[in-house]
């Protein structure tokens, strides 16, 4: 049964539709700044919605229920529209603000100087790259060592005169002369051989210490790089070839290397290696040799099956030669005018 709607209800419902239409248009047009005002106009005390709500009282109960429902729906829809629009406007406003507040850090790169790695770090990195390119792995060891690793396992017993030549800096720990700052990187050889099954191909760069007074060619804290190869059928020829390869890689193909007989307790035979200078003279770079059978035995490696070579040299000295510096102390003076050049 169709019930005729009262004129009051008809009027009220069309006003609700008008309200929705008007609100939709205004929400679409509102700016971020106008949001607050629009909200109170649409939903505040004096809003059209409120006026319509008061008119509900003029309807009978059934009509009031229907009209009230429509009014609530309209209110909900418009509220949602407003919220969605507010979210969009806020996001846009935030984007504008962020853009304005953005700090362009790259802008300063052109005016202020950029830092770079220290000369010695650059040399160390290049050396690592060169040897990694030849199939070596990079190993490390502690800077504080025991007499076993720094001397004994390297075939330097406590009566050995070579101990004196290292000018070792001892640490007050344990018995006398038992714990020390490592005086070379050779203890890393022992640590690697103790824990790794051959074949072994490693380089071990790191800080080393001797109680030298700093002068143009010495630093009490300096950097060495150690090389160690243990494999089957390794000869002195492999050692010479490896040194030649790295010297050319580091200094350039015109630079030659040579080995000169020498003595180290942990290698036999032992040699010192030099590099050629443009004027034809030779410059001493480091020590090397075939790993002494006693050293292999100390690490439980059978010298009948495995042979190898080792070498070690100063990275700081290498940097001094490569850049023709006249005083090694420049490396640690931290004078940026000097450091900046490299
Ligand atoms: N450890 C030696 C030194 O510091 C250098 C060296 C390393 C010599 C390996 C031979 C083999 O003087």
Boltz pocket constraint, residues with backbone or C-beta under 6 A from the ligand:
constraints:
  - pocket:
      binder: B
      contacts: [[A, 183], [A, 184], [A, 185], [A, 186], [A, 226], [A, 227], [A, 264], [A, 267], [A, 271], [A, 286], [A, 287], [A, 288], [A, 289], [A, 310], [A, 311], [A, 312], [A, 313]]
      max_distance: 6.0
